[in-house]
Amino acid sequence: QVHLVESGGALVKPGRSLRLSCAASGFSFTDSDLTWVRQAPGQGLEWISYINGRGRTTSYADSVKGRFTISRDSARKTLYLQMNSLKVEDTAVYYCAREFAGYSRSGHETRYFDSWGQGTLVTVSS
Amino acid sequence: SYELTQPPSVSVSPGQTAIITCSGDALTKKYGYWYQQKSGQAPVLVVYEDDKRPSGTPERFSGSSSRSTVTLTIKGAQVEDEAVYSCYSTDNSGTQRLFGGGTKLTVV
């Protein structure tokens, strides 16, 4: 059974840094792509970062590019999100999710999040 | 930039059909997916690849696609279906992932 547990959320001041972790279990960690999604209070879901199973390919939303860094540790089966230069607008619940990637029966690429953690709250405020 | 547009809210009475749409250029070439998120909980996938139901999704949930719009239909909506429903897709390059703004479904 896939299990994802986020941690590291906290109250931090603008401009500071924070690192989130996501402990994974119940599936092949190195064969799975992972992602971070956040949700600001009362707002919709926002995808922010992706990393492939080997950790060699990453991508970021424009809103966090250059400030956030995604990484993973296969030995610890843990996903990370290093967040620097935090802004008030980064306040959100941060979810890690496993991303399924493959091809549908008709041969088209399919990619979606099939398992989610329960989230960790990051509050950026002075 | 690519965007996915949903109505902010939909309201139906129990037993009625709820229809939620999601529009965006990305959907002309990429699949649409639907997530259900109940208050205080993580999202749950209810439809994938436009019209497929994961195991565990009730049969009253269905998805469809036409050009740049995907639609989530809940036939005979129940009170427990009250949630925010968010569509999802990727851009043409597959590097950017997109969520719609979410639609709050009220069943009263």
gemmi code that builds the backbone of each chain (N, CA, C; Angstrom):
import gemmi

chains = {
    "A": [
        ("GLN", (0.846, -1.194, 0.000), (0.000, 0.000, 0.000), (0.882, 1.245, 0.000)),
        ("VAL", (0.631, 2.127, -0.952), (1.418, 3.354, -1.054), (1.156, 4.249, 0.144)),
        ("HIS", (2.263, 4.724, 0.731), (2.148, 5.608, 1.887), (3.139, 6.748, 1.725)),
        ("LEU", (2.623, 7.975, 1.793), (3.457, 9.169, 1.678), (3.180, 10.061, 2.882)),
        ("VAL", (4.237, 10.455, 3.579), (4.069, 11.261, 4.781), (4.975, 12.477, 4.701)),
        ("GLU", (4.370, 13.649, 4.604), (5.122, 14.897, 4.549), (5.453, 15.388, 5.955)),
        ("SER", (6.544, 16.126, 6.040), (6.916, 16.753, 7.308), (7.761, 17.988, 7.008)),
        ("GLY", (7.958, 18.801, 8.034), (8.825, 19.958, 7.888), (8.110, 21.287, 7.799)),
        ("GLY", (6.794, 21.254, 7.692), (6.058, 22.502, 7.620), (6.217, 23.312, 8.895)),
        ("ALA", (6.212, 24.644, 8.762), (6.427, 25.501, 9.918), (6.014, 26.923, 9.587)),
        ("LEU", (6.063, 27.766, 10.615), (5.872, 29.204, 10.449), (7.251, 29.835, 10.266)),
        ("VAL", (7.452, 30.515, 9.145), (8.746, 31.138, 8.873), (8.538, 32.569, 8.398)),
        ("LYS", (9.563, 33.379, 8.539), (9.490, 34.774, 8.105), (9.839, 34.889, 6.627)),
        ("PRO", (9.300, 35.900, 5.981), (9.652, 36.115, 4.563), (11.165, 36.228, 4.375)),
        ("GLY", (11.634, 35.623, 3.272), (13.051, 35.645, 2.972), (13.824, 34.470, 3.533)),
        ("ARG", (13.219, 33.748, 4.470), (13.909, 32.617, 5.088), (13.770, 31.364, 4.222)),
        ("SER", (14.418, 30.286, 4.697), (14.394, 28.999, 3.985), (13.734, 27.929, 4.828)),
        ("LEU", (13.300, 26.877, 4.140), (12.675, 25.741, 4.818), (12.829, 24.521, 3.919)),
        ("ARG", (13.000, 23.356, 4.526), (13.075, 22.119, 3.738), (11.956, 21.183, 4.153)),
        ("LEU", (11.183, 20.759, 3.188), (10.137, 19.776, 3.422), (10.644, 18.393, 3.054)),
        ("SER", (10.107, 17.390, 3.752), (10.439, 16.001, 3.460), (9.160, 15.224, 3.213)),
        ("CYS", (9.293, 14.145, 2.469), (8.166, 13.258, 2.217), (8.699, 11.826, 2.264)),
        ("ALA", (8.346, 11.101, 3.308), (8.794, 9.719, 3.474), (7.855, 8.795, 2.717)),
        ("ALA", (8.440, 7.918, 1.897), (7.641, 7.037, 1.043), (7.801, 5.580, 1.457)),
        ("SER", (6.734, 4.817, 1.288), (6.775, 3.381, 1.552), (5.669, 2.692, 0.782)),
        ("GLY", (5.822, 1.377, 0.611), (4.773, 0.595, -0.033), (4.858, 0.499, -1.538)),
        ("PHE", (5.937, 1.025, -2.119), (6.100, 0.930, -3.572), (7.581, 1.072, -3.914)),
        ("SER", (7.916, 0.800, -5.174), (9.304, 0.903, -5.613), (9.681, 2.372, -5.761)),
        ("PHE", (10.497, 2.866, -4.834), (10.808, 4.293, -4.803), (11.555, 4.729, -6.057)),
        ("THR", (12.560, 3.963, -6.470), (13.390, 4.389, -7.597), (12.675, 4.264, -8.934)),
        ("ASP", (11.585, 3.533, -8.977), (10.823, 3.398, -10.222), (9.694, 4.411, -10.328)),
        ("SER", (9.580, 5.260, -9.346), (8.432, 6.158, -9.288), (8.821, 7.627, -9.399)),
        ("ASP", (8.119, 8.329, -10.284), (8.261, 9.773, -10.369), (7.464, 10.396, -9.225)),
        ("LEU", (7.964, 11.509, -8.723), (7.308, 12.164, -7.591), (7.146, 13.648, -7.866)),
        ("THR", (6.227, 14.249, -7.145), (5.923, 15.646, -7.400), (5.464, 16.335, -6.127)),
        ("TRP", (5.548, 17.648, -6.121), (4.995, 18.475, -5.046), (3.861, 19.323, -5.607)),
        ("VAL", (2.790, 19.359, -4.880), (1.618, 20.177, -5.203), (1.271, 20.976, -3.957)),
        ("ARG", (0.888, 22.221, -4.121), (0.513, 23.008, -2.954), (-0.881, 23.591, -3.109)),
        ("GLN", (-1.425, 23.999, -1.985), (-2.767, 24.581, -1.969), (-2.811, 25.710, -0.951)),
        ("ALA", (-2.878, 26.925, -1.441), (-2.988, 28.074, -0.559), (-4.358, 28.068, 0.126)),
        ("PRO", (-4.475, 28.707, 1.284), (-5.750, 28.697, 2.012), (-6.916, 29.159, 1.146)),
        ("GLY", (-7.929, 28.319, 1.025), (-9.120, 28.660, 0.267), (-8.937, 28.703, -1.240)),
        ("GLN", (-7.781, 28.243, -1.708), (-7.484, 28.301, -3.134), (-7.412, 26.911, -3.757)),
        ("GLY", (-7.173, 26.875, -5.055), (-7.084, 25.612, -5.765), (-5.707, 24.971, -5.660)),
        ("LEU", (-5.588, 23.810, -6.269), (-4.324, 23.076, -6.277), (-3.356, 23.704, -7.270)),
        ("GLU", (-2.098, 23.733, -6.908), (-1.060, 24.265, -7.784), (0.108, 23.296, -7.827)),
        ("TRP", (0.385, 22.732, -8.987), (1.574, 21.901, -9.142), (2.804, 22.795, -9.080)),
        ("ILE", (3.852, 22.369, -8.359), (5.029, 23.215, -8.281), (6.326, 22.539, -8.712)),
        ("SER", (6.452, 21.213, -8.580), (7.725, 20.621, -8.949), (7.610, 19.120, -9.173)),
        ("TYR", (8.495, 18.608, -10.032), (8.502, 17.195, -10.426), (9.933, 16.677, -10.446)),
        ("ILE", (10.086, 15.403, -10.126), (11.384, 14.748, -10.264), (11.156, 13.313, -10.711)),
        ("ASN", (11.968, 12.836, -11.651), (11.762, 11.465, -12.118), (12.385, 10.463, -11.158)),
        ("GLY", (12.162, 9.178, -11.463), (12.571, 8.142, -10.531), (14.052, 8.129, -10.212)),
        ("ARG", (14.888, 8.412, -11.223), (16.345, 8.403, -11.040), (16.859, 9.710, -10.464)),
        ("GLY", (15.993, 10.706, -10.427), (16.414, 12.003, -9.905), (17.164, 12.858, -10.892)),
        ("ARG", (17.166, 12.475, -12.159), (17.976, 13.199, -13.151), (17.184, 14.246, -13.919)),
        ("THR", (15.867, 14.160, -13.855), (15.021, 15.114, -14.561), (14.106, 15.807, -13.579)),
        ("THR", (14.139, 17.129, -13.605), (13.279, 17.910, -12.727), (12.574, 18.987, -13.545)),
        ("SER", (11.477, 19.479, -13.022), (10.809, 20.631, -13.622), (10.099, 21.402, -12.521)),
        ("TYR", (9.851, 22.686, -12.799), (9.290, 23.584, -11.805), (8.247, 24.496, -12.436)),
        ("ALA", (7.282, 24.877, -11.631), (6.365, 25.920, -12.038), (7.107, 27.257, -12.017)),
        ("ASP", (6.669, 28.162, -12.855), (7.325, 29.468, -12.918), (7.306, 30.192, -11.571)),
        ("SER", (6.271, 29.926, -10.777), (6.101, 30.638, -9.504), (7.191, 30.307, -8.484)),
        ("VAL", (7.898, 29.187, -8.672), (8.915, 28.783, -7.698), (10.286, 28.579, -8.325)),
        ("LYS", (10.370, 28.661, -9.643), (11.628, 28.401, -10.336), (12.708, 29.355, -9.846)),
        ("GLY", (13.862, 28.791, -9.539), (14.973, 29.597, -9.048), (14.982, 29.768, -7.539)),
        ("ARG", (13.903, 29.429, -6.878), (13.835, 29.548, -5.407), (13.710, 28.178, -4.731)),
        ("PHE", (13.005, 27.254, -5.375), (12.774, 25.932, -4.796), (13.605, 24.896, -5.541)),
        ("THR", (14.035, 23.866, -4.814), (14.782, 22.768, -5.412), (14.217, 21.441, -4.930)),
        ("ILE", (13.880, 20.587, -5.858), (13.372, 19.263, -5.533), (14.525, 18.260, -5.611)),
        ("SER", (14.511, 17.296, -4.712), (15.542, 16.256, -4.737), (14.974, 15.007, -4.066)),
        ("ARG", (15.743, 13.928, -4.151), (15.293, 12.681, -3.552), (16.487, 11.856, -3.102)),
        ("ASP", (16.268, 11.050, -2.082), (17.300, 10.182, -1.524), (16.755, 8.755, -1.578)),
        ("SER", (17.303, 7.951, -2.455), (16.788, 6.589, -2.630), (17.059, 5.716, -1.411)),
        ("ALA", (18.189, 5.925, -0.766), (18.516, 5.115, 0.411), (17.516, 5.370, 1.543)),
        ("ARG", (17.110, 6.594, 1.668), (16.138, 6.955, 2.720), (14.705, 6.890, 2.223)),
        ("LYS", (14.499, 6.669, 0.923), (13.155, 6.674, 0.318), (12.414, 7.946, 0.693)),
        ("THR", (13.086, 9.044, 0.504), (12.533, 10.326, 0.912), (12.667, 11.351, -0.199)),
        ("LEU", (11.601, 12.107, -0.393), (11.552, 13.221, -1.329), (11.716, 14.505, -0.539)),
        ("TYR", (12.408, 15.480, -1.130), (12.633, 16.754, -0.451), (12.182, 17.925, -1.320)),
        ("LEU", (11.904, 19.022, -0.633), (11.692, 20.289, -1.314), (12.401, 21.364, -0.508)),
        ("GLN", (13.484, 21.873, -1.056), (14.211, 22.970, -0.433), (13.612, 24.282, -0.911)),
        ("MET", (13.121, 25.067, 0.012), (12.445, 26.316, -0.334), (13.250, 27.486, 0.206)),
        ("ASN", (13.763, 28.310, -0.692), (14.543, 29.484, -0.310), (13.795, 30.761, -0.661)),
        ("SER", (14.215, 31.850, -0.079), (13.614, 33.166, -0.366), (12.099, 33.109, -0.304)),
        ("LEU", (11.599, 32.576, 0.776), (10.161, 32.367, 0.889), (9.401, 33.689, 0.894)),
        ("LYS", (8.222, 33.649, 0.282), (7.360, 34.808, 0.195), (6.040, 34.522, 0.919)),
        ("VAL", (5.334, 35.568, 1.263), (4.037, 35.403, 1.916), (3.115, 34.527, 1.061)),
        ("GLU", (3.208, 34.713, -0.245), (2.337, 33.954, -1.145), (2.704, 32.480, -1.285)),
        ("ASP", (3.783, 32.058, -0.636), (4.119, 30.632, -0.589), (3.359, 29.917, 0.528)),
        ("THR", (2.621, 30.655, 1.317), (1.823, 30.042, 2.378), (0.825, 29.072, 1.777)),
        ("ALA", (0.883, 27.817, 2.216), (0.032, 26.775, 1.627), (0.234, 25.461, 2.363)),
        ("VAL", (-0.673, 24.541, 2.105), (-0.441, 23.142, 2.446), (0.316, 22.521, 1.279)),
        ("TYR", (1.412, 21.852, 1.595), (2.244, 21.234, 0.566), (2.041, 19.726, 0.598)),
        ("TYR", (1.655, 19.190, -0.550), (1.442, 17.758, -0.692), (2.552, 17.152, -1.558)),
        ("CYS", (2.997, 15.972, -1.189), (3.792, 15.196, -2.134), (2.863, 14.152, -2.740)),
        ("ALA", (3.155, 13.780, -3.962), (2.308, 12.832, -4.665), (3.170, 11.968, -5.582)),
        ("ARG", (2.754, 10.751, -5.744), (3.407, 9.878, -6.711), (2.765, 10.122, -8.070)),
        ("GLU", (3.605, 10.231, -9.080), (3.107, 10.503, -10.415), (3.201, 9.247, -11.263)),
        ("PHE", (2.066, 8.786, -11.746), (2.062, 7.661, -12.661), (2.302, 8.194, -14.069)),
        ("ALA", (3.193, 7.559, -14.798), (3.470, 7.964, -16.177), (3.510, 6.721, -17.044)),
        ("GLY", (2.815, 6.763, -18.159), (2.804, 5.620, -19.054), (2.062, 5.954, -20.323)),
        ("TYR", (1.511, 4.903, -20.938), (0.765, 5.096, -22.172), (-0.577, 4.393, -22.054)),
        ("SER", (-1.611, 5.063, -22.565), (-2.937, 4.489, -22.530), (-3.042, 3.374, -23.571)),
        ("ARG", (-4.160, 2.692, -23.562), (-4.376, 1.607, -24.521), (-4.340, 2.103, -25.954)),
        ("SER", (-4.668, 3.378, -26.146), (-4.648, 3.946, -27.500), (-3.278, 4.497, -27.874)),
        ("GLY", (-2.321, 4.353, -26.956), (-0.951, 4.742, -27.261), (-0.581, 6.179, -26.932)),
        ("HIS", (-1.480, 6.889, -26.295), (-1.182, 8.273, -25.936), (-0.563, 8.339, -24.543)),
        ("GLU", (0.301, 9.328, -24.347), (0.936, 9.481, -23.050), (-0.111, 9.799, -21.984)),
        ("THR", (0.033, 9.175, -20.850), (-0.848, 9.469, -19.727), (0.009, 9.753, -18.506)),
        ("ARG", (-0.350, 10.744, -17.732), (0.458, 11.161, -16.596), (-0.456, 11.801, -15.569)),
        ("TYR", (-0.448, 11.248, -14.376), (-1.322, 11.792, -13.332), (-0.818, 11.360, -11.961)),
        ("PHE", (-1.367, 11.975, -10.927), (-0.964, 11.701, -9.557), (-1.895, 10.647, -8.976)),
        ("ASP", (-1.354, 9.486, -8.642), (-2.226, 8.404, -8.204), (-2.230, 8.175, -6.696)),
        ("SER", (-1.317, 8.780, -5.979), (-1.299, 8.665, -4.515), (-0.786, 9.967, -3.935)),
        ("TRP", (-1.373, 10.380, -2.841), (-1.031, 11.650, -2.215), (-0.754, 11.450, -0.722)),
        ("GLY", (0.091, 12.313, -0.183), (0.231, 12.384, 1.256), (-0.883, 13.250, 1.827)),
        ("GLN", (-0.833, 13.463, 3.128), (-1.869, 14.260, 3.785), (-1.499, 15.739, 3.855)),
        ("GLY", (-0.290, 16.077, 3.507), (0.098, 17.480, 3.424), (0.759, 18.015, 4.688)),
        ("THR", (1.551, 19.071, 4.515), (2.182, 19.764, 5.628), (2.029, 21.266, 5.396)),
        ("LEU", (1.712, 22.001, 6.443), (1.389, 23.420, 6.311), (2.641, 24.288, 6.459)),
        ("VAL", (2.825, 25.148, 5.474), (3.884, 26.151, 5.517), (3.230, 27.522, 5.591)),
        ("THR", (3.589, 28.275, 6.617), (3.063, 29.623, 6.767), (4.219, 30.607, 6.731)),
        ("VAL", (4.150, 31.542, 5.801), (5.192, 32.560, 5.666), (4.594, 33.891, 6.106)),
        ("SER", (5.094, 34.390, 7.220), (4.533, 35.620, 7.776), (5.549, 36.279, 8.688)),
        ("SER", (5.515, 37.598, 8.689), (6.429, 38.335, 9.573), (5.827, 38.500, 10.972)),
    ],
    "B": [
        ("SER", (0.533, 31.145, -21.793), (0.624, 29.984, -20.926), (-0.694, 29.217, -20.934)),
        ("TYR", (-0.612, 27.920, -20.642), (-1.794, 27.108, -20.648), (-2.592, 27.321, -19.365)),
        ("GLU", (-3.886, 27.290, -19.499), (-4.768, 27.399, -18.347), (-5.915, 26.421, -18.514)),
        ("LEU", (-6.461, 26.001, -17.379), (-7.658, 25.181, -17.370), (-8.730, 25.948, -16.606)),
        ("THR", (-9.884, 26.132, -17.241), (-10.930, 26.976, -16.678), (-12.138, 26.141, -16.257)),
        ("GLN", (-12.529, 26.310, -15.007), (-13.707, 25.634, -14.455), (-14.650, 26.666, -13.858)),
        ("PRO", (-15.946, 26.348, -13.770), (-16.864, 27.227, -13.041), (-16.545, 27.138, -11.556)),
        ("PRO", (-16.664, 28.234, -10.815), (-16.323, 28.210, -9.385), (-17.239, 27.309, -8.566)),
        ("SER", (-18.502, 27.212, -8.972), (-19.434, 26.435, -8.171), (-20.547, 25.835, -9.020)),
        ("VAL", (-21.046, 24.718, -8.538), (-22.209, 24.041, -9.116), (-23.055, 23.545, -7.947)),
        ("SER", (-24.346, 23.709, -8.056), (-25.238, 23.277, -6.985), (-26.376, 22.448, -7.563)),
        ("VAL", (-26.655, 21.303, -6.965), (-27.766, 20.441, -7.382), (-28.466, 19.901, -6.153)),
        ("SER", (-29.654, 19.380, -6.360), (-30.381, 18.686, -5.301), (-29.992, 17.218, -5.320)),
        ("PRO", (-30.105, 16.525, -4.191), (-29.794, 15.099, -4.182), (-30.588, 14.341, -5.246)),
        ("GLY", (-29.921, 13.464, -5.970), (-30.579, 12.686, -7.009), (-30.493, 13.327, -8.391)),
        ("GLN", (-30.140, 14.591, -8.445), (-30.004, 15.252, -9.732), (-28.631, 14.989, -10.340)),
        ("THR", (-28.483, 15.388, -11.585), (-27.211, 15.221, -12.283), (-26.379, 16.494, -12.185)),
        ("ALA", (-25.161, 16.328, -11.739), (-24.228, 17.452, -11.655), (-23.260, 17.372, -12.839)),
        ("ILE", (-23.058, 18.495, -13.480), (-22.157, 18.566, -14.624), (-21.126, 19.654, -14.375)),
        ("ILE", (-19.859, 19.266, -14.447), (-18.757, 20.204, -14.224), (-17.853, 20.183, -15.448)),
        ("THR", (-17.588, 21.331, -16.002), (-16.768, 21.417, -17.204), (-15.386, 21.995, -16.906)),
        ("CYS", (-14.472, 21.697, -17.799), (-13.097, 22.190, -17.696), (-12.605, 22.441, -19.112)),
        ("SER", (-12.179, 23.657, -19.390), (-11.771, 24.012, -20.744), (-10.344, 24.528, -20.780)),
        ("GLY", (-9.659, 24.183, -21.862), (-8.293, 24.681, -22.016), (-7.660, 24.105, -23.266)),
        ("ASP", (-6.760, 24.873, -23.865), (-6.108, 24.433, -25.101), (-5.342, 23.124, -24.916)),
        ("ALA", (-4.791, 22.910, -23.735), (-4.019, 21.694, -23.480), (-4.852, 20.440, -23.706)),
        ("LEU", (-6.150, 20.558, -23.512), (-7.017, 19.390, -23.571), (-7.282, 18.914, -25.001)),
        ("THR", (-6.883, 19.713, -25.984), (-7.063, 19.259, -27.366), (-6.065, 18.149, -27.700)),
        ("LYS", (-4.953, 18.086, -26.960), (-3.920, 17.100, -27.260), (-3.579, 16.196, -26.083)),
        ("LYS", (-3.989, 16.581, -24.893), (-3.646, 15.831, -23.691), (-4.921, 15.362, -22.984)),
        ("TYR", (-4.776, 14.291, -22.242), (-5.900, 13.796, -21.461), (-6.272, 14.753, -20.330)),
        ("GLY", (-7.532, 14.663, -19.921), (-7.984, 15.375, -18.735), (-8.246, 14.374, -17.620)),
        ("TYR", (-8.028, 14.827, -16.401), (-8.226, 13.991, -15.226), (-9.029, 14.802, -14.231)),
        ("TRP", (-9.729, 14.097, -13.324), (-10.532, 14.783, -12.314), (-10.172, 14.284, -10.918)),
        ("TYR", (-9.998, 15.259, -10.010), (-9.732, 14.963, -8.608), (-10.870, 15.492, -7.749)),
        ("GLN", (-11.231, 14.698, -6.766), (-12.223, 15.091, -5.771), (-11.491, 15.403, -4.467)),
        ("GLN", (-11.815, 16.538, -3.872), (-11.169, 16.887, -2.607), (-12.220, 17.324, -1.594)),
        ("LYS", (-12.412, 16.506, -0.601), (-13.341, 16.857, 0.472), (-12.613, 17.701, 1.506)),
        ("SER", (-13.359, 18.435, 2.281), (-12.810, 19.404, 3.216), (-11.766, 18.775, 4.142)),
        ("GLY", (-10.577, 19.351, 4.169), (-9.519, 18.896, 5.053), (-8.817, 17.632, 4.618)),
        ("GLN", (-9.102, 17.146, 3.427), (-8.502, 15.902, 2.960), (-7.659, 16.120, 1.710)),
        ("ALA", (-6.823, 15.141, 1.427), (-6.026, 15.177, 0.206), (-6.909, 14.849, -0.997)),
        ("PRO", (-6.508, 15.290, -2.166), (-7.292, 14.965, -3.374), (-7.295, 13.459, -3.660)),
        ("VAL", (-8.364, 13.037, -4.336), (-8.516, 11.650, -4.753), (-8.900, 11.638, -6.226)),
        ("LEU", (-8.236, 10.812, -7.003), (-8.533, 10.695, -8.435), (-9.873, 9.994, -8.630)),
        ("VAL", (-10.774, 10.598, -9.418), (-12.068, 9.965, -9.694), (-12.258, 9.633, -11.174)),
        ("VAL", (-11.548, 10.321, -12.049), (-11.591, 10.017, -13.484), (-10.192, 10.241, -14.049)),
        ("TYR", (-9.737, 9.333, -14.916), (-8.450, 9.510, -15.585), (-8.599, 9.262, -17.070)),
        ("GLU", (-7.665, 9.768, -17.832), (-7.675, 9.624, -19.301), (-9.058, 9.957, -19.885)),
        ("ASP", (-9.546, 11.095, -19.498), (-10.813, 11.686, -19.961), (-12.059, 10.980, -19.428)),
        ("ASP", (-12.093, 9.643, -19.507), (-13.363, 8.971, -19.276), (-13.261, 7.637, -18.540)),
        ("LYS", (-12.139, 7.369, -17.914), (-11.972, 6.100, -17.214), (-12.103, 6.292, -15.712)),
        ("ARG", (-12.710, 5.313, -15.059), (-12.895, 5.370, -13.610), (-11.902, 4.459, -12.913)),
        ("PRO", (-11.145, 4.977, -11.935), (-10.299, 4.094, -11.123), (-11.186, 3.150, -10.315)),
        ("SER", (-10.630, 2.015, -9.925), (-11.403, 1.132, -9.065), (-11.712, 1.881, -7.771)),
        ("GLY", (-12.943, 1.765, -7.331), (-13.362, 2.460, -6.127), (-14.187, 3.700, -6.407)),
        ("THR", (-14.117, 4.224, -7.627), (-14.958, 5.365, -7.979), (-16.356, 4.867, -8.313)),
        ("PRO", (-17.382, 5.416, -7.658), (-18.758, 4.950, -7.933), (-19.134, 5.136, -9.399)),
        ("GLU", (-20.005, 4.268, -9.889), (-20.402, 4.301, -11.305), (-21.163, 5.571, -11.674)),
        ("ARG", (-21.691, 6.282, -10.692), (-22.419, 7.511, -11.012), (-21.478, 8.612, -11.517)),
        ("PHE", (-20.173, 8.416, -11.340), (-19.194, 9.366, -11.856), (-18.775, 8.940, -13.267)),
        ("SER", (-18.800, 9.880, -14.203), (-18.316, 9.594, -15.543), (-17.638, 10.823, -16.128)),
        ("GLY", (-16.772, 10.577, -17.092), (-16.061, 11.666, -17.737), (-16.217, 11.585, -19.238)),
        ("SER", (-16.100, 12.719, -19.887), (-16.159, 12.776, -21.334), (-15.261, 13.909, -21.818)),
        ("SER", (-15.015, 13.881, -23.116), (-14.119, 14.877, -23.701), (-14.611, 15.282, -25.076)),
        ("SER", (-14.502, 16.555, -25.377), (-14.835, 17.069, -26.696), (-13.967, 18.281, -26.972)),
        ("ARG", (-13.107, 18.149, -27.975), (-12.190, 19.226, -28.357), (-11.408, 19.717, -27.150)),
        ("SER", (-11.627, 20.949, -26.751), (-10.819, 21.527, -25.682), (-11.529, 21.524, -24.329)),
        ("THR", (-12.530, 20.661, -24.195), (-13.291, 20.610, -22.945), (-13.443, 19.173, -22.453)),
        ("VAL", (-13.204, 18.994, -21.164), (-13.535, 17.724, -20.527), (-14.656, 17.987, -19.525)),
        ("THR", (-15.484, 16.984, -19.340), (-16.667, 17.145, -18.498), (-16.759, 16.003, -17.495)),
        ("LEU", (-17.032, 16.366, -16.265), (-17.299, 15.382, -15.216), (-18.798, 15.403, -14.950)),
        ("THR", (-19.417, 14.231, -15.036), (-20.855, 14.112, -14.802), (-21.090, 13.186, -13.622)),
        ("ILE", (-21.928, 13.621, -12.714), (-22.302, 12.797, -11.565), (-23.814, 12.596, -11.643)),
        ("LYS", (-24.213, 11.401, -12.052), (-25.637, 11.104, -12.218), (-26.213, 10.625, -10.892)),
        ("GLY", (-27.236, 11.328, -10.426), (-27.798, 10.958, -9.135), (-26.858, 11.364, -8.012)),
        ("ALA", (-26.466, 12.628, -8.025), (-25.506, 13.115, -7.023), (-26.035, 12.899, -5.604)),
        ("GLN", (-25.125, 12.557, -4.707), (-25.486, 12.311, -3.322), (-24.808, 13.331, -2.422)),
        ("VAL", (-25.337, 13.461, -1.228), (-24.796, 14.446, -0.286), (-23.308, 14.214, -0.060)),
        ("GLU", (-22.884, 12.945, -0.033), (-21.468, 12.655, 0.206), (-20.572, 13.028, -0.969)),
        ("ASP", (-21.168, 13.441, -2.089), (-20.371, 13.880, -3.234), (-19.978, 15.349, -3.118)),
        ("GLU", (-20.476, 16.016, -2.107), (-20.088, 17.410, -1.895), (-18.583, 17.506, -1.701)),
        ("ALA", (-17.945, 18.303, -2.530), (-16.484, 18.400, -2.521), (-16.084, 19.449, -3.545)),
        ("VAL", (-14.787, 19.722, -3.589), (-14.227, 20.532, -4.672), (-13.653, 19.573, -5.709)),
        ("TYR", (-14.031, 19.781, -6.951), (-13.554, 18.945, -8.042), (-12.603, 19.764, -8.918)),
        ("SER", (-11.415, 19.232, -9.110), (-10.391, 19.938, -9.882), (-9.976, 19.113, -11.084)),
        ("CYS", (-9.967, 19.746, -12.241), (-9.451, 19.054, -13.421), (-7.940, 19.238, -13.478)),
        ("TYR", (-7.300, 18.370, -14.241), (-5.845, 18.361, -14.314), (-5.413, 17.908, -15.705)),
        ("SER", (-4.328, 18.454, -16.182), (-3.739, 17.989, -17.423), (-2.290, 18.457, -17.482)),
        ("THR", (-1.646, 18.214, -18.595), (-0.282, 18.685, -18.784), (-0.217, 19.543, -20.038)),
        ("ASP", (0.843, 20.327, -20.147), (0.995, 21.093, -21.372), (1.516, 20.177, -22.485)),
        ("ASN", (1.623, 20.698, -23.687), (1.997, 19.845, -24.822), (3.363, 19.203, -24.656)),
        ("SER", (4.274, 19.888, -23.974), (5.608, 19.318, -23.800), (5.639, 18.265, -22.698)),
        ("GLY", (4.609, 18.254, -21.859), (4.570, 17.313, -20.753), (5.400, 17.721, -19.562)),
        ("THR", (6.015, 18.901, -19.616), (6.860, 19.320, -18.494), (6.108, 20.136, -17.458)),
        ("GLN", (5.051, 20.783, -17.873), (4.265, 21.577, -16.934), (2.948, 20.859, -16.650)),
        ("ARG", (2.603, 20.791, -15.366), (1.340, 20.172, -14.973), (0.365, 21.283, -14.602)),
        ("LEU", (-0.889, 21.104, -14.945), (-1.866, 22.180, -14.775), (-3.082, 21.688, -14.013)),
        ("PHE", (-3.555, 22.490, -13.091), (-4.833, 22.250, -12.431), (-5.792, 23.362, -12.806)),
        ("GLY", (-7.050, 23.018, -12.925), (-8.070, 24.038, -13.006), (-8.258, 24.663, -11.628)),
        ("GLY", (-9.022, 25.728, -11.577), (-9.201, 26.442, -10.315), (-10.071, 25.719, -9.296)),
        ("GLY", (-10.740, 24.667, -9.740), (-11.597, 23.903, -8.822), (-13.043, 24.378, -8.876)),
        ("THR", (-13.953, 23.430, -8.759), (-15.392, 23.713, -8.730), (-15.974, 23.125, -7.453)),
        ("LYS", (-16.582, 23.970, -6.657), (-17.207, 23.490, -5.427), (-18.596, 22.961, -5.756)),
        ("LEU", (-18.793, 21.686, -5.535), (-20.088, 21.064, -5.762), (-20.863, 21.024, -4.459)),
        ("THR", (-22.040, 21.605, -4.475), (-22.948, 21.578, -3.336), (-24.142, 20.711, -3.687)),
        ("VAL", (-24.462, 19.765, -2.817), (-25.617, 18.886, -3.015), (-26.553, 19.094, -1.823)),
        ("VAL", (-27.585, 19.911, -2.057), (-28.543, 20.222, -0.975), (-29.968, 20.210, -1.500)),
    ],
}
model = gemmi.Model(1)
for chain_id, residues in chains.items():
    chain = gemmi.Chain(chain_id)
    for i, (resn, *xyz) in enumerate(residues, 1):
        res = gemmi.Residue()
        res.name, res.seqid = resn, gemmi.SeqId(i, " ")
        for name, pos in zip(("N", "CA", "C"), xyz):
            atom = gemmi.Atom()
            atom.name, atom.element = name, gemmi.Element(name[0])
            atom.pos, atom.b_iso = gemmi.Position(*pos), 0.0
            res.add_atom(atom)
        chain.add_residue(res)
    model.add_chain(chain)
structure = gemmi.Structure()
structure.add_model(model)
structure.setup_entities()
